[in-house]
Amino acid sequence: MKAREADDRACSATIGERLRHLIDTQRQPNGKRYTTRQIGQAAGCSHGHIADLLAGTVAGPRVDTLVKIATFFGRDPAYLIPGSLAGFVPASEEVAQIGFRASRLDRESLLGVRSLIDGILSGQIEPDGPGPST
């Protein structure tokens, strides 16, 4: 199976399945898999909590923990955070990634992005290329 197909399949999976995918595909410099202890230490939680996330037994995982785990693996936080935890259900993975990238901006930058989006929605600014089909 191609790596892209595996990534696409993982994107429709649960948090635990996505985390398992990261553990199975991302290696330490020495070629070994990361342990739940290493991931927990990087995320500021116990290795038991990481095991519970993998098992799918955490009812409401904290967004900040998922962000730290995704960052540890060099992935966009949208990879691990379902829309229901983010406060919206994105139309696509791309929309989720844009939203989480924007969440790292300072207030002034966010206001600039909002102004740009408002301009596009009002028709005052032409989008840069074709948008999604409706």
Long-range contacts (C-beta under 8 A, 24 or more apart in sequence): 10-79, 11-79, 11-93, 14-56, 15-53, 15-56, 15-58, 15-61, 15-66, 15-80, 15-82, 16-53, 16-54, 16-55, 16-56, 18-79, 18-80, 19-50, 19-53, 19-54, 19-69, 19-80, 20-54, 22-69, 22-73, 22-75, 22-79, 23-54, 26-73, 26-74, 34-72, 34-73, 39-69, 39-72, 42-68, 42-69, 42-72, 43-68, 43-69, 43-72, 44-68, 60-85, 61-85, 67-100, 76-100, 76-101, 91-132
